Amino acid sequence: MKLLPKQNITLKTIAKLAQVSPTTVSRALNNSSNIKPETKAKIIALAKKLGYVPNLTAKALVTKHSYIIGVFFTSLSSGTSESFLKEVINQANNILPNGYTLAINDINSISKNKNLLSHNYDGIIVLSQSKSDDKFIAEIKNRQMPVVILNRQISRNDISNYSSNDFLGVKNMMAYAIRMGHRKFGLIKGIDSFESTKERTRGFYNVLHQYGLTINPELVKTGDYKPKSGNIAMRQILTSGKIPTCVFCENDDMALGAIKACQELGFQVPEDISFIGYDNTDYSKYLIPSLTTVRKPTDKIIDLGIKKLTELLSQKNTKVNIDKINITPEIIVRNSVADRR
């Protein structure tokens, strides 16, 4: 069989070669149960052999679907690290059914561009960091759009929600650092309005209180979850004259910047100062020294969320169970925490 250029392959082309109607071809390629399995298999094999590429615009007009999934972060300009953004996008693309594309935006943009929600999204994924997102979430729900909320625990019980127990993750890691003999800690926080910051900070202070420890206020600084802010915060700590033995950075990106500040100012890591990060980003194991951190189960959160969204998309007019899942993180012990026992 002589293959035609892909742009010339249409449903009618396949129908003529398979000796069926274009409607039958359309149903087969959309996995309809109203077609005999052997006919469906024949049509799918033929479409694959011909290199058929569906016209999504035409398909959208027929099916009333846009095949676009909106992915909304609290903010793309601050608080969303490049490593987290990349992980979310890559995994979402791998899990979503074929034919869907992602449209990335941030919730802060809604106030500047009221038309963002007028797009015909088939479904929406919200990577929420702050309670300030609740108004946006309520609007999506009021529009009866399929939606899942990832990353932050929300109070409402009518939307599936997948999150990480940041409080417990930090508690377990700080208990490890104390077992390793550390008593004088520094803290580099994230953005104050973010729930991840609040929960990680709460876990940090909870463990200090549990062990009867305190922290000098000069050893507590605030960053924005990006490496540069970690570098600046660590320089402020190092020039305070009150040097901690261990610094907890509320994400790996800030830990990267903080460790770099120590190297630039002549401090050895972990001999002089130990470091703990959070998230277990891909590069954390390749740092020198490799970073002891908390593995946030981002992959599992995204996997559960997108599978639930896919379920909502395929069963739009039927009731789908609501999930409320908060996953316990795992501590990853490497070389950045010295044994001071």
C-alpha positions in Angstrom: 0.0 0.0 0.0 1.4 3.4 -1.0 1.3 5.7 2.0 -0.2 9.2 1.5 1.3 12.3 3.2 0.0 12.5 6.8 -1.9 15.7 6.2 -3.9 14.0 3.5 -5.0 11.1 5.7 -8.6 11.7 6.8 -11.4 9.7 8.3 -12.8 9.3 4.8 -9.5 7.9 3.6 -9.4 5.2 6.3 -13.1 4.5 5.8 -12.6 3.9 2.1 -9.7 1.5 2.6 -11.4 -0.3 5.5 -14.7 -0.4 3.5 -16.7 1.0 6.3 -18.4 4.4 6.9 -16.5 7.5 8.3 -18.8 7.3 11.3 -17.6 3.8 12.0 -14.0 4.9 11.8 -14.7 7.8 14.1 -16.3 5.5 16.7 -13.5 3.0 16.5 -10.8 5.7 17.0 -12.8 7.0 20.0 -12.9 3.5 21.5 -16.7 3.2 21.2 -18.2 0.0 22.6 -20.8 0.0 19.7 -18.4 -1.5 17.2 -17.2 -5.1 16.9 -13.8 -5.7 18.5 -12.3 -7.1 15.2 -13.6 -4.1 13.2 -12.2 -1.7 15.8 -8.8 -3.5 15.8 -8.7 -3.4 12.0 -9.4 0.3 11.8 -7.0 1.3 14.6 -4.2 -0.8 12.9 -4.9 0.8 9.6 -4.9 4.3 11.1 -1.6 3.6 12.7 0.0 2.2 9.5 -1.2 5.3 7.6 0.2 7.7 10.2 -3.2 9.2 10.8 -3.0 12.4 13.0 -6.4 13.5 14.3 -7.6 17.0 13.7 -8.1 18.1 17.3 -9.9 21.3 16.3 -12.4 19.4 14.3 -12.7 16.8 17.0 -13.3 19.5 19.6 -16.2 20.9 17.5 -17.8 17.4 17.2 -17.2 16.2 20.8 -17.6 19.6 22.5 -14.2 19.0 24.2 -11.2 21.3 24.0 -8.7 18.6 25.0 -7.0 21.3 27.1 -6.2 20.8 30.8 -5.6 24.0 32.8 -2.8 23.8 35.3 -2.9 26.6 37.8 -0.2 27.4 40.3 -0.6 29.9 43.1 2.1 32.0 41.6 4.7 31.3 38.8 6.8 34.4 39.5 7.4 33.7 43.2 7.3 30.5 45.3 7.2 28.0 42.5 10.7 26.7 41.9 11.8 25.7 38.4 12.5 22.1 39.6 8.9 21.7 41.0 7.4 23.3 37.9 9.4 20.9 35.6 8.4 17.9 37.7 4.7 18.7 37.6 4.6 19.4 33.8 6.7 16.3 32.9 4.6 13.9 35.0 1.3 15.4 33.9 2.2 15.0 30.3 3.2 11.4 30.9 0.0 10.5 32.7 -2.7 12.4 30.9 -4.5 10.4 28.1 -3.2 11.0 24.6 -4.5 14.1 22.8 -4.7 16.3 25.9 -2.4 19.4 26.2 -1.6 21.5 29.2 -2.2 25.2 29.6 0.0 26.6 32.4 -1.1 29.7 34.3 -1.0 31.1 37.8 -3.9 32.1 40.0 -2.5 35.6 40.5 -3.0 36.2 36.8 -6.8 35.8 37.1 -7.1 39.3 38.7 -5.2 40.7 35.7 -6.9 38.7 33.0 -10.5 37.9 33.6 -10.7 35.9 30.4 -8.5 33.1 31.6 -11.3 31.1 33.0 -13.5 31.7 30.0 -11.3 29.3 28.0 -13.0 26.0 27.4 -10.9 23.8 29.7 -12.0 20.2 29.9 -10.6 20.1 33.4 -8.4 21.9 35.8 -5.5 21.0 38.1 -4.8 23.4 40.9 -1.3 23.3 42.5 -2.3 25.3 45.6 0.1 26.9 48.1 -2.1 29.4 49.9 -5.5 29.9 51.4 -5.8 32.9 49.1 -6.5 30.4 46.3 -9.9 29.4 48.0 -11.9 32.0 46.1 -10.5 30.8 42.7 -11.2 27.2 43.7 -14.8 28.1 44.7 -15.3 29.8 41.3 -14.1 26.7 39.4 -16.5 24.5 41.5 -19.4 26.9 40.9 -18.8 26.5 37.1 -19.1 22.7 37.6 -15.7 22.2 36.0 -13.8 18.9 36.7 -11.1 19.9 39.1 -8.6 18.4 41.6 -6.6 20.2 44.2 -3.0 19.2 44.8 -0.2 20.1 47.2 -2.2 21.9 49.9 -4.8 20.5 52.2 -8.1 22.3 51.8 -11.1 22.4 54.2 -13.9 21.7 51.7 -15.0 18.1 51.2 -16.6 18.3 47.7 -13.3 18.3 45.7 -10.7 15.6 45.6 -7.5 16.8 47.4 -4.1 15.2 47.5 -1.4 16.7 49.7 1.8 16.0 51.7 2.1 16.0 55.5 4.8 18.7 55.6 4.5 19.0 59.4 5.3 15.3 60.0 8.0 15.3 57.4 9.9 18.1 59.2 9.3 16.6 62.6 10.9 13.3 61.6 13.9 15.0 59.9 14.5 17.3 62.9 14.3 14.4 65.3 17.1 12.8 63.2 19.3 15.9 63.3 18.9 16.0 67.1 19.8 12.3 67.4 23.0 13.2 65.4 23.9 15.5 68.2 22.8 18.9 66.9 21.4 21.5 69.3 22.1 24.9 67.7 19.9 25.3 64.6 19.3 27.9 62.0 16.2 28.2 59.9 15.6 29.6 56.4 11.8 29.8 55.8 9.8 30.0 52.6 7.1 32.5 51.7 5.1 33.3 54.8 1.7 33.2 53.1 2.2 29.6 51.8 0.8 26.7 53.8 3.9 24.7 53.1 5.9 27.3 54.9 3.5 27.4 57.9 3.5 23.6 58.2 7.2 23.1 57.8 7.9 26.0 60.3 5.4 24.5 62.7 7.1 21.1 62.5 10.5 22.7 63.1 9.5 24.6 66.3 7.4 21.6 67.5 10.5 19.4 67.7 12.6 22.1 69.3 9.9 22.5 72.0 9.7 18.7 72.4 13.4 18.5 73.1 13.6 21.7 75.3 15.6 23.6 72.7 15.3 27.3 71.6 16.6 29.2 68.5 18.2 32.6 68.4 16.0 34.9 66.4 19.0 36.1 64.4 19.3 32.6 63.0 15.8 32.7 61.5 15.6 34.2 58.0 13.0 34.2 55.2 13.5 33.4 51.5 11.2 32.8 48.6 12.0 29.1 47.8 14.6 30.1 45.2 18.4 29.6 45.4 19.3 33.2 45.5 17.2 33.9 48.5 18.8 31.0 50.3 22.2 32.4 49.5 21.3 35.9 50.8 19.6 34.4 54.0 22.7 32.3 54.8 25.1 35.2 54.3 23.0 37.1 56.9 23.2 34.2 59.3 27.0 33.8 58.8 27.6 37.5 59.4 25.5 37.6 62.6 28.3 36.1 64.7 26.1 33.3 66.0 26.9 30.3 63.9 24.5 27.3 64.0 25.7 23.7 63.7 22.8 22.8 61.4 20.5 24.8 59.2 17.1 23.7 58.0 16.1 25.2 54.6 12.5 24.8 53.8 13.2 23.5 50.3 16.2 22.1 48.4 16.6 25.2 46.1 17.2 27.5 49.1 19.6 24.9 50.6 21.6 24.9 47.3 22.0 28.7 47.6 22.8 28.5 51.3 25.5 25.9 50.9 27.0 28.0 48.1 27.2 30.9 50.6 29.1 28.8 53.1 31.6 27.8 50.4 32.0 31.4 49.3 32.7 32.6 52.9 35.1 29.8 53.8 32.8 27.5 55.9 33.0 23.7 55.4 29.9 21.7 54.9 29.1 19.6 56.9 32.2 19.9 59.1 31.4 23.5 60.2 27.7 23.7 59.3 25.3 20.9 58.4 22.3 21.3 56.1 18.8 19.8 55.7 16.6 20.5 52.7 13.1 19.6 51.7 11.6 18.1 48.5 14.3 15.7 47.4 14.8 17.4 44.0 16.6 15.5 41.3 19.9 17.3 41.8 20.0 17.0 45.6 21.9 13.7 45.5 24.5 15.2 43.2 25.4 18.2 45.4 28.7 18.2 47.3 28.0 17.0 49.9 24.9 15.2 48.8 21.9 16.8 50.5 20.0 15.2 53.4 16.4 16.1 52.7 12.7 15.2 53.0 11.3 13.5 50.0 8.0 15.2 49.3 5.8 12.6 47.5 5.2 15.0 44.6 5.1 12.1 42.1 2.4 10.2 44.0 0.4 13.4 44.5 0.4 14.2 40.8 -0.3 10.6 39.8 -3.3 10.3 42.1 -4.6 13.8 41.1 -4.4 13.2 37.4 -5.9 9.8 37.6 -8.8 11.3 39.5 -9.2 14.1 37.0 -9.1 11.5 34.1 -11.9 9.7 35.9 -13.9 12.9 36.2 -13.4 13.6 32.5 -14.6 10.2 31.5 -17.6 10.1 33.9 -18.6 13.7 33.8 -22.3 13.1 34.3 -22.0 10.4 37.0 -21.0 10.6 40.6 -17.3 10.1 41.3 -16.0 9.4 44.8 -14.2 12.3 46.5 -10.7 11.6 47.8 -9.0 13.4 50.7 -5.4 12.0 50.9 -2.5 13.4 53.0 0.7 11.4 52.4 3.5 11.1 54.9 6.9 12.1 53.4 10.1 10.1 53.7 13.4 11.3 55.1 16.4 10.9 52.8 19.7 10.6 54.7 22.8 11.6 52.8 26.1 13.4 53.7 25.2 17.0 54.5 24.5 16.3 58.3 27.6 15.7 60.4 27.5 13.3 63.3 28.2 15.4 66.4 27.5 12.8 69.0 
